[in-house]
Amino acid sequence: MNNFYEQVYEVVKLIPKGRVTSYGAIASFLGSKGSARLVGWAMNQAHALVDVPAHRVLNRNGLLSGKHHFPTPTAMQQLLEDEGITVVNDQVENFDKVFWSPNELI
C-alpha cells in the first residue's frame, strides 16, 4: 500500500465520532496541499478497511461525494446520521460546526 495512503488512513482514524473533515484538510495537514484528489483516491480504497471511518471524509462543501464507494447508496449518510450528523440532499448541514481540522492535533 502507498505510504501516503497509510498516512491518510492514520489521520482519518483520528476524526472524532460526530465530526467530519475534507479531503483537502487532510492533504494540507500531510504537507501535500493541493493533493485533495489523491486523498480521495486513498479514501476510495479505504472502504474495505474496517477501522477507517471513511464516511467522515467529505468534499470541501460538505457533500457526500464518496457515497458511491459504499456498499449501498445510502450507507454513508446512514453512518453519519448514526453519529448525530444531519444530512440533507447529500450534504452535511451545519458543516462548519461539525468540521474537524487535523490541525487541531498540533
Stockholm file with secondary structure:
# STOCKHOLM 1.0

chainA/1-106         MNNFYEQVYEVVKLIPKGRVTSYGAIASFLGSKGSARLVGWAMNQAHALVDVPAHRVLNRNGLLSGKHHFPTPTAMQQLLEDEGITVVNDQVENFDKVFWSPNELI
#=GR chainA/1-106 SS CCHHHHHHHHHHTTSCTTCBEEHHHHHHHTTCTTCHHHHHHHHHHHTTCTTCCGGGEECTTSBCTTGGGSSSTTHHHHHHHHTTCCEETTEETTHHHHBCCGGGGC
#=GC SS_cons         CCHHHHHHHHHHTTSCTTCBEEHHHHHHHTTCTTCHHHHHHHHHHHTTCTTCCGGGEECTTSBCTTGGGSSSTTHHHHHHHHTTCCEETTEETTHHHHBCCGGGGC
//
